[in-house]
């Protein structure tokens, strides 16, 4: 399949992004507790609580916690205990936790790590509670990929947290099982909240505003497991129109600015009772990896040669994973409020240009790329119990030749 949409005219308007700076620390009084805190992490016995006092603390190396159980890592509260890695010289993560069990992180702000602010791997039982993770200043592709990043974990709880400025996903869970993401806030990330190749995930009562994409549910090839059984409900997903500042070649780089919720090549996902407003490209997008590979083909090879960091990349050889299904299926969408008071789709992406050209003054509420796996019916792929939406089938397998607004074949009870 050829690269799509190169023929579209460049329209006469250019979108202006809302950009804000966060967390000016220029007047902070910094203290150095680096050696003492790392020693406490090393010497902690199972069941210990590590208390960090109120104040501003700077670090030059990653903090490490390995092979511990039942540890509480606790500050005095968000923006009262601040851990800064702005001058980090060693390591990629701010706080890295590995091979642990039953860890609680609570009550602090962590910011400006060279890579991910907090990475947790191979851990059974990890709770993030009232943690703020961010990059200060204007957003940049040089920001770390993930603010909160549990991967290869079980029994994950992320609640009452705030994520700002990630060049990939603010709140992310990957290749994990039994996950709850609730009552969080995500601003000015490429992806506000993302579940990737994870099972039994509930994402609810979160706020995602001014990201490129509000909430993403992705399934990618070549990883340790595939994801399913995911519920996305009771979230506010609003004005996610931020420019996409992901490094070239990263998978989230394909997300058009103005995307509320995106479901990529995943299965058994229910999206319901969300408030989805003023996302300028689409309220909900359902796409296949076939489309991702097609629109990324020209850029992927060069970008992969420069691969770095923890973020997932576009995989042009996804078909080598014989167990991977690049098509979404068993997607249920119902009982959402999807509204868009913006007259124009985004002008920052080919799909936005397409929608402005084809459906002027009426950006779509739900888009489907049109790829249907062999042997599947439209309702096997997508079940929509909402008739009051502007639906667009891109017909991407046929180079957009029969792009249409026919919702009927996807409507079900």
PyMOL commands that set and color helices and strands:
alter all, ss='L'
color gray80, all
select helices_A, chain A and resi 34-43+251-254+289-305+318-320+350-358+378-381+396-398+408-410
alter helices_A, ss='H'
color red, helices_A
select strands_A, chain A and resi 30-31+49-51+55-58+61-66+69-74+81-84+90-98+101-111+118-121+124-134+146-151+154-159+162-164+169-174+177-182+185-187+191-196+199-204+207-209+213-218+228-233+236-238+259-264+267-272+275-277+282-287+329-334+337-339+366-368+382-385+391-393
alter strands_A, ss='S'
color yellow, strands_A
deselect
rebuild
show_as cartoon
